[in-house]
């Protein structure tokens, strides 16, 4: 008897082995290279809250006003491709109803422009590509992929430093569950500004170098565990001026106890997190597990058919047996 491999057994065995090799490659090689910060991002987030702000025209702080913060993030594709980093330009405006809709963002109550550069895989700051301002930490516009239940260092642009955000459990945003992180910023001096002395209670001084103080009474971010996308943000910023060496706020520039992402912003973030998360889960779990299971089954069937694939050969004449002769 001699073994003979059928085409079917070899085909099944080959496909099975291929799938067994493919499964870990998807999880360990392909997925990590798919979990990267995009370079062509173009996203807008809007937050609203009721609070106080200093009206320059009225020369006084107005209370119980609606405050709207708008943040637009656009990727610089050319700079990203050249550097291999994620280069994002960020414009943030803070408006009142008086400045909305704004024809020019510079007319806003507050206008900030920045360039944020990160390592696409780790989300860590990458100090290149005309980054402005210099920043540190692990999270700002988003968290790293695969968010863990631990404390993260979140960059606070107004503070100019990082804030420790602690894991605070799970929370649903528009029906979708994420990880919540909380923290706060105590009153901190962040700079100085030259203003009329009367503005900070020093009536005899024409001009003084007033101190700018900032605090954030409550930061709460809900983050998608897979992608690190911020699903919902709520902060409580307060900015004020103090007379030099004073321990009391003289003028409140901005005070919003709960500046929160709008419902539309939350829904958009959730939909994007669902779509991106599904792709990463497919590459990291669903497809590798399925490929491994099917590969094992096909390889087992192919091997079984190969082992059993035997057929008898034609018998050879026995040694010494007379061969009949034809008689003519």
C-alpha positions in Angstrom: 0.0 0.0 0.0 1.2 3.6 -0.7 -0.2 6.9 0.7 -1.7 9.2 -1.9 -2.6 12.8 -1.0 -5.8 14.0 -2.6 -6.1 17.6 -3.8 -8.9 18.3 -1.4 -6.9 17.3 1.7 -3.9 19.4 0.6 -6.2 22.4 -0.1 -7.9 22.2 3.3 -4.7 21.7 5.1 -3.1 24.7 3.3 -6.0 27.1 4.0 -6.1 26.0 7.6 -2.4 26.6 8.2 -2.7 30.0 6.4 -5.6 31.0 8.7 -3.7 29.9 11.8 -0.8 32.0 10.8 -3.0 35.0 9.9 -4.9 35.1 13.2 -2.0 36.2 15.5 -0.7 38.5 12.8 -3.9 40.4 12.8 -4.0 40.7 16.6 -0.3 41.4 17.2 0.9 43.1 14.0 -2.0 44.6 12.0 -4.1 46.0 14.8 -1.3 48.0 16.5 -0.6 49.6 13.1 -4.3 50.4 12.6 -4.6 52.0 16.1 -3.0 55.4 15.2 -4.1 59.0 15.5 -5.5 60.1 12.1 -3.6 62.8 10.1 -6.7 64.0 8.1 -8.9 64.9 11.1 -11.5 67.6 10.7 -13.7 67.8 13.8 -15.7 70.4 15.7 -16.9 70.1 19.3 -19.2 72.6 21.0 -19.7 73.1 24.8 -22.2 75.3 26.5 -22.9 76.5 30.0 -24.4 79.4 32.1 -21.9 81.7 33.8 -20.3 85.1 34.2 -17.9 87.0 31.9 -16.3 90.4 31.9 -17.9 92.6 29.3 -15.3 95.1 28.0 -17.9 97.5 26.6 -19.9 97.6 29.9 -16.6 97.5 31.9 -18.2 95.1 34.3 -18.8 91.4 34.9 -22.2 90.2 33.7 -23.8 87.2 35.4 -26.1 84.5 34.3 -25.1 84.5 30.6 -24.8 81.6 28.2 -21.2 80.8 27.3 -20.3 78.8 24.2 -16.9 77.2 23.6 -16.1 75.9 20.2 -13.1 73.8 19.3 -12.1 73.0 15.8 -9.3 70.4 15.1 -7.8 70.1 11.6 -5.0 67.8 10.6 -2.0 69.2 8.6 -1.7 66.2 6.2 1.5 67.4 4.5 3.3 68.1 7.8 2.1 64.8 9.2 3.3 62.7 6.2 6.7 64.5 6.3 7.2 64.0 10.0 5.4 60.7 10.6 3.6 62.4 13.5 0.0 63.5 13.9 0.1 67.3 13.4 -3.2 68.9 14.4 -4.1 72.6 14.3 -6.5 73.6 17.0 -8.6 76.8 17.2 -10.7 77.4 20.3 -13.1 80.2 20.8 -15.2 81.2 23.7 -18.3 83.3 22.9 -21.3 84.9 24.4 -24.6 85.4 22.6 -23.4 88.8 21.6 -20.6 87.4 19.5 -22.5 84.5 17.9 -22.7 83.8 15.1 -19.1 85.1 14.7 -18.0 86.3 11.3 -14.5 86.4 12.5 -13.3 84.1 15.4 -11.0 86.8 16.6 -14.1 88.8 17.6 -14.8 86.1 20.3 -14.6 86.7 24.0 -11.5 84.5 23.9 -9.5 83.1 21.0 -6.7 80.6 21.1 -4.8 79.0 18.3 -2.4 76.1 18.8 -0.5 73.3 17.0 -0.6 69.9 18.7 1.8 67.2 17.6 1.8 63.6 18.9 3.2 60.2 18.3 0.4 58.5 16.3 0.6 55.3 18.2 1.2 56.3 21.8 -0.5 59.7 21.8 2.6 61.2 23.6 3.7 64.7 22.7 6.2 64.9 19.8 8.0 68.1 20.0 8.5 69.1 16.4 6.8 70.6 13.4 6.4 74.1 14.9 4.5 72.8 17.9 2.9 75.7 19.8 2.6 75.9 22.7 5.0 73.3 24.2 2.9 70.7 26.0 3.3 67.5 28.0 1.1 64.8 29.4 -0.8 61.7 28.1 -4.1 63.2 27.1 -5.5 66.4 25.8 -7.7 66.2 22.7 -8.0 62.5 23.2 -6.6 59.7 25.3 -4.3 56.9 24.2 -5.8 53.8 22.5 -6.8 51.1 25.0 -7.6 53.3 27.9 -6.8 51.8 31.3 -8.4 52.2 34.7 -5.7 54.5 36.2 -4.7 58.1 36.6 -3.8 60.0 33.5 -1.9 63.3 33.1 -4.2 65.6 31.1 -2.9 68.8 29.6 -4.7 72.0 30.6 -3.9 74.7 28.1 -5.1 77.5 30.3 -3.0 76.2 33.3 0.0 75.6 31.0 0.6 72.3 32.8 -0.8 68.8 33.4 -3.7 67.8 35.7 -4.0 64.4 37.2 -7.3 62.8 36.2 -8.3 59.8 38.2 -10.5 56.9 37.0 -14.0 57.4 38.4 -15.9 54.4 37.1 -18.1 53.7 34.0 -20.6 56.2 32.6 -23.0 56.0 29.7 -23.1 58.8 27.1 -26.0 58.7 24.7 -26.5 55.0 25.6 -22.8 54.1 25.0 -20.6 53.2 27.9 -17.2 54.8 28.5 -14.6 55.4 31.3 -15.0 58.5 33.4 -12.0 60.5 34.7 -12.2 63.4 37.1 -9.9 66.1 38.5 -9.7 69.7 39.5 -7.3 72.7 39.4 -7.0 74.8 42.6 -6.7 78.6 42.2 -3.3 79.1 40.5 -1.5 82.2 39.3 -0.9 81.8 35.5 0.4 85.2 34.5 0.1 89.0 34.7 -1.7 91.6 32.8 -1.3 95.4 32.7 -4.7 97.0 33.6 -6.0 100.3 35.0 -5.5 100.2 38.8 -9.2 101.1 39.4 -10.1 97.8 37.8 -8.6 95.8 40.6 -9.4 98.2 43.4 -6.3 100.4 43.3 -7.8 103.8 42.5 -4.7 105.8 43.0 -2.6 103.7 40.5 -3.1 104.6 36.8 -1.8 101.2 35.7 -0.9 98.1 37.6 0.5 94.6 36.7 -2.5 92.6 37.8 -2.2 88.9 38.5 -4.2 86.4 36.4 -5.6 83.5 38.4 -7.2 80.3 37.1 -9.0 77.4 38.6 -11.1 74.6 37.4 -13.6 73.4 40.0 -14.5 70.2 38.3 -13.1 68.3 35.3 -15.0 65.2 34.2 -14.2 63.4 30.9 -15.9 60.3 29.7 -13.7 58.4 27.3 -14.2 55.5 24.9 -12.0 52.6 26.2 -11.0 51.3 22.7 -10.2 54.5 20.8 -9.5 57.0 23.6 -12.0 59.4 22.0 -13.6 61.9 24.5 -17.3 61.2 24.4 -18.3 63.9 26.8 -16.4 66.7 28.6 -17.5 68.9 31.4 -15.3 71.5 33.0 -15.7 74.4 35.4 -13.2 77.1 34.5 -12.8 80.3 36.4 -10.4 83.1 35.5 -10.0 86.3 37.5 -7.7 89.3 38.1 -6.2 90.1 41.4 -4.3 93.2 42.6 -0.6 92.4 43.1 0.0 90.2 46.1 -3.7 90.1 46.9 -5.4 86.9 48.0 -8.8 87.9 46.7 -10.3 88.0 43.1 -10.9 91.6 42.2 -12.5 91.0 38.7 -14.0 87.9 37.3 -13.1 87.5 33.7 -14.8 84.1 33.1 -16.7 81.8 35.5 -18.7 78.8 34.1 -19.5 76.2 36.8 -20.4 73.5 34.2 -19.3 74.0 30.6 -20.5 70.8 28.9 -20.4 69.2 25.5 -23.7 69.7 23.7 -25.9 66.8 22.9 -25.0 67.0 19.2 -21.3 66.9 20.0 -21.8 63.9 22.3 -23.8 62.0 19.6 -21.2 62.7 16.9 -18.4 61.5 19.2 -20.3 58.3 20.1 -21.0 57.4 16.5 -17.4 57.9 15.6 -16.2 55.9 18.5 -18.5 53.1 17.6 -17.3 52.9 14.0 -13.6 53.2 14.8 -13.9 50.8 17.8 -15.7 48.2 15.7 -12.8 48.2 13.2 -10.2 47.8 15.9 -12.1 45.1 17.7 -12.5 43.2 14.4 -8.8 43.3 13.8 -7.9 42.6 17.4 -10.5 40.0 18.5 -13.4 39.1 16.2 -11.4 38.2 13.0 -8.4 36.6 14.7 -10.6 34.4 16.8 -12.8 33.4 13.9 -9.8 32.9 11.6 -8.1 30.8 14.3 -11.1 28.6 14.9 -11.8 28.0 11.2 -8.1 27.5 10.5 -7.9 24.8 13.2 -11.0 23.1 11.9 -9.8 23.1 8.2 -6.3 22.0 9.1 -7.7 19.1 11.3 -10.0 17.9 8.5 -7.2 18.2 5.9 -4.8 16.3 8.0 -7.4 13.6 8.7 -8.1 13.2 5.0 -4.4 13.2 4.2 -3.7 10.4 6.7 -6.7 8.3 5.4 -6.0 9.0 1.8 -4.6 5.6 0.8 -5.3 3.4 -2.3 -4.0 0.0 -3.3 -1.4 -0.3 -6.0 -1.6 -2.9 -8.8 -0.2 -6.3 -7.6 3.2 -7.3 -8.9 3.8 -10.9 -10.2 5.0 -13.3 -7.6 8.7 -14.4 -7.8 9.1 -17.9 -9.4 5.5 -18.1 -10.7 5.5 -19.6 -14.3 4.2 -17.3 -16.9 2.0 -19.0 -19.4 3.3 -19.1 -22.9 1.3 -18.5 -26.0 1.4 -21.4 -28.4 1.3 -20.4 -32.0 
